């Protein structure tokens, strides 16, 4: 490794920065992997981001990447370590889905992992999630609590909380995530990251055709918008471009703090929203207040979420190796008849048609991502969890119901330095615009330059 390189700077260089260092010959993929493993060894005892670390397999992949780099191989992620959420099939590994169930070893990679490997990524390990990805925090009886690099007493969010902790702490530059009700955007908001929920169907969920009856999508967590666009291009097989669109001008931007169910918004969160709106005005965009019509959204979400939990639970080898609150949600889903599920999907289709036109005929809608700053570890326990968590994350599930894209971007911090965030919601298929606007905010505020105090 180039002796002038600071390992801390390499860790936070991001996907594009690490790729450039590899291409320039300033370090090898094996050296980059060793740096990632050293950070995991040093930090993960406190953060609990990783369920499994593939030391031997990742080293073999890094050696192969170095050989390929020496031949001039230009694959986009060649030699870059990336982590995978532990509800995704990785060949030779048994994904636990956050539970204690002894699941079988996967015989082949899920399609998203296959695409990352084909692009040259080094899969360094799998990351924690709450049981069956059900919760907006990452805590379980089997695997313990995953902690926020910005404040170890706070949640990383969920369900992709392990991935968020791994990226925010610089253990890896990117990690896969999934989002059935906010599970990309929520951990991004808690950990100061960029989290894009893409348009439904943009990233294949194979071997599944869909998940949670159309609510779930797959994506990535990164520290910068440029990294997000770059890796999303790989995950979408080039359907989304690898580079950001030109800086947008003169957008019509609506804002709202309305939610499908009444939820108070914390003063710090409202301040972050107001500050973002002021930046957007300064960038020349027209900003107006306009509320979405959420008719049918909550009913559609709850029915599909509960039935999806039931579907996931019964597929486990040992459903009894789950928490009572997990089984309670699945029990609700067990009582959902097929005709109600079909009706819930129709409600979702109606909402999608209505909200394809954003309120105020806006190009982008801005809301808080969370209603409060990241909560303390252990805030939600027992069977009452389902009744309480919705007030923490009321802004995200609507866009899983409609299927349209939304991205969480950092928006300052609390007085004690914990990240805050806003959500940018777009019209159907508008990921490129959302990322371009997010990048404009990133340049104006410098949010990607912050590092947690580890």
Secondary structure, 3 states (H helix, E strand, C coil): CCCCCCHHHHHCCHHHHHHHHHHCCCCCHHHHHHHHHHHHHHHHHHHCCEEEECHHHHHHHHHHHHHHHHCCCCCCCCCCEEEEECCCCCCCCCCCCCCCCCCCCCCCCCHHHHHHHHCCCEEEEEECCCHHHCCCCCEECCCEECEECCEEEEECCCCCHHHHHHHHCCCCCCEEEEECCCCCHHHHHHHCCEEEECCCCCCCCCCCCCCHHHCCEEEEEECCHHHHHHHHHHHCCCCCCCCCCCCCCCCEEEECCCCCCCCCCCHHHHHHHHHHHHHHHHCCCEEEECCCCCCCHHHHHHHHHHHHHHHHHHHCCCCCCCCHHHHHHHHHHHCCCHHHHHHHHHHHHHHHHHHCCCHHHCCEEEEECCCCCCCECCCCCCCCHHHHHCCCCCCCCHHHHHCCCEEEEEEEECCCCCEEEEEEEECCCCHHHHHHHHHHHHHHHCHHHCCCCC
